[in-house]
Each structure stands twice: as structure tokens, then as C-alpha cells.
Amino acid sequence: MQPAMMMFSSKYWARRGFSLDSALPEERPAGGGFTLNRSSSGKNEEKKGNKGNGKGESVSEGGKTAVVFSLKNEVGGLVKALRLFQEKHVSMVHIESRKSKRRNSEVEIFVDCDCSKKEFNELIQLLKFQTNIVSLNPPENIWTDEEGKAAFVSLDLDTDKCFAQVSPQSYTPVHSTHILSSTDLDCVPWFPRKISELDKCSQRVLMYGSELDADHPGFKDNVYRQRRKYFVDVAMSYKYGQPIPRVEYTAEEIKTWGVVFRELSKLYPTHACREYLKNFPLLTKYCGYREDNVPQLEDVSIFLKERSGFTVRPVAGYLSPRDFLAGLAYRVFHCTQYIRHGSDPLYTPEPDTCHELLGHVPLLADPKFAQFSQEIGLASLGASDEDVQKLATCYFFTIEFGLCKQEGQLRAYGAGLLSSIGELKHALSDKANVKTFDPKTTCLQECLITTFQEAYFVSESFEEAKEKMRDFAKSINRPFSVYFNPYTQSIEILKDTRSIENVVQDLRSDLNTLFHTSPLKSPFRCTKRSPCTFGEEAVKKVQDCEGEMGLQEPSEAEPSQRKRQRRLKSRREH
């Protein structure tokens, strides 16, 4: 069984006790974030916090706080975590440990300490990279609600957003300058606004990286583990705009790659879709796809950029669905460089470079598939946890395990299938349960990681799957739409008429350039009685551009959109 992808849906994380965005325990209210219980009212706290002081304390003064975090039950783990307290000069008053109720291989550590607001925030930022935060209780005099009522405060450590809950159904932003960013979208989960901000996403690795679970084939192999640390260092040090470091693979790693490459190459002619088969020889020619050579990510990234506009960047391990899909919005694919353990070349519990290069890359070179991938990513930006979960599940059953029909035969286009010998055979056999792809029902299907899928979903083409996803994305509740600007490689938020008009003007300029290159004076006027092909292609371009604007439009723009569609239709009818 091959790995599913570089990220999983929240159904998978929920089974592991993790949440969708940060892989922290799912003990969080609907508004996102983690519950920070404050037992008394703000007024009472002010009295308690002012002993010997007639004035209210500054929010930068110290206060009692507690944190519970979990870590693997291994030698040196606790020492590393507690060293962070020392580095931030946080005084520990009391410490306890207990066996984790979530995972038998972990222990939970309770630390009661004194610290200031600044020290608390800095400590948590460091802890979340080395441990799993279970719960927090901040200094009593820091987070208060305006009316001084007893309240709960929820903090999302990944997005740096804070929400105050006064009643169970009411969540409002807490306008605290040390947590909230000064934007108009405080209630929206953070997402990268420019391509360089993907550096932040790629740093938030949830699983594996340099640490391996006890059931990992390479867990007891010290040489392999040291090698994995090297790949982690390469990925964590990489920044946008830099060339991807070239890796000198060992003889053992090349041998493992060769086994996977050889066995899968036998199946591709009869099992892979035509788009895959078209691009695979090009990768052999330009990127060194051979049995005795592991391709370099830098060569692959240059090739993809020329073919479809996609690029790849190194990543150390699993990313959350939100972070992974955000990369797709910029046509950036987070790609591992390490090779699976050589003891079993045909199995890996995680995505490795064999999965990425053989499963994903050939189809990312196809323009239509690239756009399909990007639109899923765009739809995820600023979406709720629930909607990101649905999008991640649809991604799982299309880009990872999708099937299509070509020339009356089922063919695979999902990377999880195209990098797994056993499941590739199974998915195209009579034993597989194959259903028609419908995002509304597909998003409810359980994603299986360690066994074959209970169901596979088939589309007539990438274009059909893309159109269905566009319709499905309209159900995503966002107060804005997004548009990817390919010139600045940034995301523009479309939240009012003016912002939409600016984008439309740019699209009109592009279309005018396209029309002037045509022998036709106008794309919608033609002396022929048959449908105007060029006009249809122009309309298609407009529709694709609309897809790049986040697959939906704000409600205030809908009337004018319908008018434009009617005018467009009447012109096409000559």
C-alpha cells in the first residue's frame, strides 16, 4: 500500500486525535482554536491581580499559566522540551507527567509556571514545533472580554487568530494586537497572500520528517534515520526563489528507486491515462527519469514550469490539508526528496520521492490537470475547517485515487494509484467498487490509509471533474472570492465591486490581445452560419479565468454576472 498524499483529510487526523489545521487535539469549538478556560470574571481577576497595587496591571506583567503538551515516550524528549522553558526564562512552579490518553506511545506533560504575556507567546511558538499542545491556560490578567464576563478564549496557534466566546453559540474576534493581524478579515483563517509566504506553510510539518513512528520500516535503522535528518535540514532551510539543492543519492537509495520504477513502468501502458503516458517520455528525456537515476527536484521544477506553470519545492514530511492545498493555489507542489526504506521497496507508510515523482509529476505537466489542481487549492483559501475537510477529501479521491474513462476503458490518474503496484491493479479490476465522481457525496467517503480504498470515483475527463468541483465550490461559505495574479504571483481578495472590476479590466485586456491576433475582427461576429470556433475558445478562456478567481463570486456581483452571460450568449447566437 502506497502513501495517500502529502496531506490527509481531517477524518484521518481525527482518528489520530488531531485537528484539521494544526494536528493538535480536536478539543476545539466550532470557531476554531483551542479552549483556554478562564474561571473567573475580568473584574474579579483585576482585584486578584492588583495585590498591593491600586492600579490595573499592565498586560505585559507576569501571571500564572499552565500548559499541557504531549511528546513521544523516548529518551531525551522531555529534556528538549523543558530546555525551551529555560531559553525563554519561564519559571516552572510544578510539573507532572502521565500516560497519554490519545496515543500509547506518548506521554502528556503538565507544567505550571509564571510568565509574562510575551514569554508565554514565544514559548508556545517554540513548543508547537517540538510537541503537540494539548491545552493552555494563559496568564489570568491577559485575555479579557469587554464586559468583564467569565469567558472562554480560543486560540489557533497556526493562524495566530483569537476568538472570544461569551455564549456557546457566539464567537467574535478579540482585537488584541499581539495576536490578531491588522486586516479586515480577522475571522478568516490565515492563508498566504503571496507565493513567498508558502515558506511558512512548508515549515509546519505534522508527521515524520526526522522523527519516525515505531512501526516505520526505518525506525531501528540509525543510518537511515540520520539520512532522513539530512533531508529535513535541506527542506527546512529552503526559501522561495532559491534553486532546490541537488541530492547525491546513495547506491542503496538508487537501488530502491530502481525497483519501484521498473515494476510500475510495466503497468503504465495498460493502466495509466493517456495524459500520463504522453508526459512520461518527456520526463525521461528532460529530467533523467531512469531506473538507475533518481531525478532532481530542480530539473523537475524547471520542466513543469515550462509545461503547465507548476513548480515543486522540498518539504520535510506531512503538511496539514490547509497548508498543502494553499500551495496548489499558487501552482506549487510540496515534494519530498527522501527515499523509502530499502527493506521493502514496494511499501511506504508516507509519501516519498518515488510517490511524488512517479505519481504526481507526470500529470502536473498537463495544463488541464494543473488547472484542476489549482482550483481546488484556490477554493481552500480562507475556507472553514469543515469546507477544507470536504475539499481535501475530494482531492484525495481525484488527484490521489481518481479514475477516468478513456476509449471505453478505466484508466488511473490518481498519484496514489500510479505509485502503488498492488492498488493500481486492484482499482482497475472487477473487485474494485467504482462510483461516479460527485463532490457532494465523494466528500463524505472515508479516506483509508493503510488498506485499499473501499470505493474509487470515476470521471469522464479532467474537464468534467473540474466543472463539478467548480459547482461544488459555490457551496463554500466565504465572504469573498480570490483571484490568483500570475504576474505578481499573489492572491487578490475580491470582496467588493471595485476589486472585481479591476480584475475584469485585466481579463479584458488579455482577451483583446487574443482577439487582435485572430484573423477575425471580432470574436463574436462571423459571416459563417456554423458556430464560431474562435469565439467559443474565447468564452472558454473567460470561464477558465473565472475558475481562477476562486470558483465563486460574491453575492453583490451575481446580477451583473448574469447580465454578462446573457449578452455573451446572444452574441454567440449571431
N, C-alpha and C positions, 0 to 999 in steps of 0.2 A: 504493500500500500504506500503510495506516494504522499507527500505533504499536500495539503489543500492549497495554500497560498501564503503570501507574506502577511496576511492578517485573517482573522476569523470573525464570524458573526457573533453577536452578543449571546446567542444561545449557547455557543461553545464556552464563552467566558463565564457565563452564569453557572455552568456545570462545574467550572473550576473555582467558583467563588469570586469571580472578577466582574467588574463593570465594563461597559462598552468602551469608554474613552480612556480610562487610566489603569485598568487592570487592578483596581483597588476593590475591596469588598462592596457588594451591591446593597449596602445598607444606606440607601440614599433616597430622599423624597423625589417626587416627580420633577421638581425643578432642576434636578442635577445636583451634584456636590455631596458632601458628607456632613452628617448632622453633628453640630457642635452644641451640646446642651448647656444652657445657662440656667442654673437652678433658681436664681432669684432675680428680682426686677432690677432695672437700671438704677432706680432711686436707692434701693437698699444697698446695692453694690457701691454706690457713691459714698454712702455712710461708712461701709466697711473698709473702703479703700482710702479713707481720709483720716485714719487714726493719727492724732497729733498734728493734723493739717487741716486748717479751716477752709481750704480751697480744694476743688476737684483736682485730682492728679492729672498730669499730662498723659496723653495716650502713649507716650514713649517711655513712661515709668514702668518699673517691673511689676510682675504679678505672678501668681501661682498658675501653673499649667501642667497638663499631663498629656502624654501621647502613648498610644499602643501601636506597636508595629510588629510584623511577623517577618521571620527570616528562616532560612534553611538550617536545619539542625546539623551543623558541621563545625569543625574546629576553626576557630578564628573569626567566625561570622559575627558574634556579639561584640568582640573586641573592635572590629572595624566600625560597627555602628556607633558604639559608645565613644569612639575617638572623635566622631563628629561633634558630640556634645562638648568635648574638651576644646576642639578647634573654635567653636562659637562661644566659648566661655559661659556655657549654660550649667548652672549648679544643679546637680541631681540630689533631690531630697530622699527619694525612695525608689527602689527598683524591685520588680518581681518578674518571674517567668512562669509560663505554663505551656502545656502542650496545645498546639493549635487545634481548634475545633473544625477547621476547614481542610487542612491537609496534614496527614500523619507525619510527613517529612519536615514539617516546620514547627517552630515554637513561637509563641507570642510574648513580647516583652512589654511590660508596663513601666513607664518612667514618670515619676512625679518630680517636678523641678521648678525652679524660679528663673524667670527670664523676662526680658522686655519684648515688646511687640516686634522690634526689628530682629532681635536674636531668634525669636520664635519662627518668624517667616523664613529667615535664612537657614535655620536648622531643618525645617520641613522640606525646603527645596533640595537640600543635600540628602536627607533621609530617603526621599522618594526615589532616588536613583539607585539606592543600595538595598532598600527594604520595601515591603508592602505596608503602607499605612492602614491600620485597622480603624482607629478612631482618634479624635483630637478633642481636647478641652482647652481652649485658649485662655490667656490671662483674663481674669474676670472683668477688668476695667477697660478692655479694648473695644469689643464689639457691643454696641448698644443700639436699641431702636429708638425712634424719635419720641415715642410716648412713654418710654421707660417701662414698658410691659415686659413680663417674662416672655422670652422668645427663644426660638431656635435659630441658629445661624448655620447656613450650609456653604461650604467652601469647596470649589472644584480646583484641585491642585494642578490640574493640567491646563486649565484655561485661565486661571487667575481671576475667576469671576466669583462674586459672593452674593448670596441671596438670603434675605431675612424672612422668616416665617412667623407671623403673629398668630394666624389661624391655620389649621391644617390644609385649607384649600387656597390660601392666599400667599403668593410669593411676589415680592417686589425687590428691585435691585437695592443693595446697600451701597450708597455713594461714598465709599471710603477710598481715599486717594492711594493708599498703599496697596490696594488690591484691584480696584476697577480701573480699566483703561478709559481715557477721556474720549470716548466715541459716543455716537448716538445709538449704538447697538449693544448696550451693556447686557441686555438679557439674552443675547445670541452667543452661542458657544464660539470660542475663538477659532479662527481659521486663517491661514496665510493669505495676505493680500498681495504679496509679490513673491516671485519664484525663489528669491534668496531666503525667504522665511521658511522654506522647506528644511533648512538646516536644523531648525528647532524640532520639526516633526521627526526627522531621521534619528535624532538623539534619544527619543523616548521608546527604547526597545523594551518590550514586555517580557519576552521569554528567550531562553537560550543565550545568544550572544556568547560570552566567555564562560557562562555557568551552564552546566548540563544537568538534567534530571538523572536520578539514579537508574532509570530504565533506558537511558540513551545508550546506544551501542558503543559510544566512545567514552563513557563515564569513567571507566577504570584505566583508560589509556592516557597516561600522563603526557606522552609525546603529542598525541592528538589534541589534548586539551591546551597545551602550550601553543600549538599551531592555531587553534581557534582564537586564542587571545591576540595573536598577531593580526588576524583578520578583523577582530573587533577594533583594535587600535587604528587600523587603516580606515575603517568605516567611520569611526567616531572623529577622526581627525579631518575627514574630508569636508570641504566647504564648496558651496556653489561657485561655479566658474573655474574651478581647478581641474586640471586633467586628472582622470582617475588613475591612481597608481597601478603600475603593471606588476603582476604577481608572477614569481618564478615558482611554478608548481613542482612538487616533488614527484619522483618516479611512482610512488605509491598512489598519489592523487591522480596522476595521468592514467595509471592503470585502471583505477576505479571509474574515472570518466569514460575511458575506452570501452569498458564492459557495458555501461549504460547506453552509450552512443551506438554501439554495434547492435545490441539487441533491439533497441527501439527503431533503428533505421530499417530493420526488416519488416516492421509492421506499418510504417508510414504510407507506403504506396497503396495499401488496401484499407487503411483506417483513418488517415488524416484528410481534412478537407482540401479542396484544390488551392485555396489561398496559401495554406501552409506549404503545400508541395511546390508552389510557384516560388516562394521566397527561400526555401531551404537551400537550393543550389547556389543562390546568391550569397548566402551566409558562408557557404563553403569557399566561394571564390574570394570574397572580400574580407571575411572575418576569421578565416582559419578554422572553420568547423571541420575537424578531422578526428578520427579515432585516437590518434597519437598526439593530439594537441588540444589543450583547454583554451578556448577563446578568451581574449582580454576584453574587459568591460569597456575600455576606452575605444577600441575598434568597433565594438558593437554599437556604442552610443553614437559614434560618428555616422555609421551606416544607417541607423534608424532615423537620425535627424534628417538625412537626405531623402529617405523614403517616405516618411509619414509625419515628421516633426517631433517624434518622440525621442527622449533621451533616457538613459539609465544613470543611477547614482548608487554607490555602495551603501549597504545597510548591514548592521551587525546581527539582526535577528528579527523576531516578530514585531510588527507595529500594530497599534490599535486600528480598528476599521476606519475611524475618523482620520487619523494621520495618513494611513495608506491611500485612502480614496482622495484625500487632498492632493497628493502627488499626481494622481491621474488627471485631476483638473488642469494641471499645468503641462500635461503630456510628459510627465516624469514618472518612471517606473523604478521603485526601490528594489534593488537587486543584490542578492548575497554573492560573495566571492568564494566562500569556503566549500569544500567538497565533503560529501557524506563519509562516514567511517567505512573503511575498506573491508571490514569483516563481512558485510552484507551489502554489496553494491546495488542490489535491486530494492533496497528498503531504506527509508529515512523517515524519522518522525517529524521532520521540519523541512522547510524549503531550503534547498542548497542550490549551488550554481548550475547543477545538472537540470534541476527543475526549471530554473529561470531561463537558461539559455536554450534548452530544448523544448520546453513547454510554452513559454510566453513570447520570446523574442521573434520567432518567425511570423507570428500573426500581428505583432505590434508593428511590423513593417508594412502591413496592409492598411491603406488610408481609411477605408470604411471601418475596419475593426478598430483602428486607432481612435476614430471619432466616437464610436460606440463606447469605448473605454473612457474617453474624456468626459462624455456627457454624464456618465454615472458619477464620475468624480465631481463635476460641477454641481450636480443635484445634491451632493452631500454637504456642500459648504454652508455652514450656519444652520443646518437642519437639526432637529431634535434627536435625542438618543434613539427614540423609537423609530424615527424615519431612517436614520443612519443604519440601524439594525436591518431594516427592510431592504435598503439598497445593498448592504453587504451580503445579504442572503441571495439577492438577485445576482450580484456579482459572482458569488460562489457557484451558482448553478448555470451560469452562462460562461463567463471568461475562464472559470476554473474547470467546470464539468459540463459544459454545453455541447449539444449535438445539433447538427443541421442536416437537411436533406439536399443531396446533390445527385442529379441523374437517377432519381428514384431510389437511392441508397442512403443509409445513415452514415454520416461521417462525423468525426470528432473535431471540435475546435477548442475545447477547454484544455488549459495547460495542465491541470491535474490529471487528465486522461492521457494527454500526449507525452507525459513524462513518467507514466506508470504502465509497465508491460501488462501486469495482471488485470488492472481495472480497464485498460484500453480494450483488451479482448472481451472482458465481461460486458462493458457498456454497449458494445455492438453485437452482442449475442442475443439469442432468444430468451435468455434468463433475465435480462435486464427489464425493469419496469420503466417504460418510456412514456412521457406525457408531453402534451403540447405546452410550450412556454407561455405562461400568462403571469405577469408580475404580481397580480393581485393574489394569486394562490401560491405561486412559487415562493414568495417572501415568507410564507408560513411553514414551508418544508424544513425539517430538521437537517442541519448540516452534520454529517458524520465524518470523523477524522481518522479513526483507526480501522475502519472497515469500509467495504464498498458502499456506495450510496444506495438508499432504498428506492430512489427514483431519479431519473435523468430527464431533462427537459429539452425538447427539440424545437428549433425554429426553421422556417423555410429559408431564411437568409439572415445575414447580419443586419441588412436594411430593415427587415421585418422586426427583428428583436429591438433595434434602435427605436423604431416608431412606437412599439409597445411600451418601451421604457419612457419615452417622452410623454406619452399619455399618462403613464403611472406617476411620473414625477409631478404632474399637475396637482396631485393629491397632497404633496408635501406642503405643509403649512409654514411658509416663511413670509415675513413682512417685506420682502424684497426679492429681486432676481439678481443674478450675477452674469457678467459678461467677461470672457477672457480676452484681453487685449494682446494679440500676438506680437505687436510691435514693442510694447513695454514689458511684456510677459508679466502682467499683473492682472488682478481681478478688480473689475469695476462694479460697484454696487448700484443697482438700478432700483431706486426707491421712490422716485417721483417722475413726473412728466419730463422735466428738463433733462434729467440724466438719461432717460430713454431716447429723447430727441437727439442728444449728442451722439449716441451710438448709431442711431438710424442714419444720421448725416454721414458718418464714416462708411456705413454699408452702402449708401447711395453712391458715394464717391468710388468705391471699389466696383460697383456694378456698372457705373458709367464708363470706367476704364475697360471693363469687359465688353460692353456693348460697342464701344468705338473700334475694337479690334475685329468686330464681325463685319462681314460684307453687307449685313442688313443695317439699314439706317436706324431702325427701331426694333427692339427685341419682341415687341408685341404687335407689330404691323407687318403683314406679309401678304403678297399677292397670291400666294398658293392657297388652295382651298383645304389642303391637308394641314393637320396640326403643325405649328411652327416648332421644330425641334429645338432651335436655339432658345426660343422663348421659354420652353419647358425647362431647359437646363438652367436658365437664369432664375426661374421660380424655385427650382430645386436648391440653387445656391442660397437664395433668401431663406428657405426653410432650414437649411443646414446652419446658417448664421443664427437663426432664431434658436436652434438647438444649443448653440454655443453660449447663448445668453441665459443659461441655467435651466432650459427646458420649460420655462413658465414665464408669465408676465404678471406684474402687479395688477390688482383688480381695476385701478383707475385707468389703465391703458387698454383694457379689453374692448371698450366700444370703438375706439379709433382703430384698433387692430382688425375688428370685424369689417369696418368700412374699407380698409385697405385690401382685405381679402376679397370683398365683393368687387371692388374696382379691378383687381388683378384678374378675377375670374371673367369679368365681362370683356376685358381686353384680349384674353386668351381665346375667347369665343369668336374673335374677329367681328 
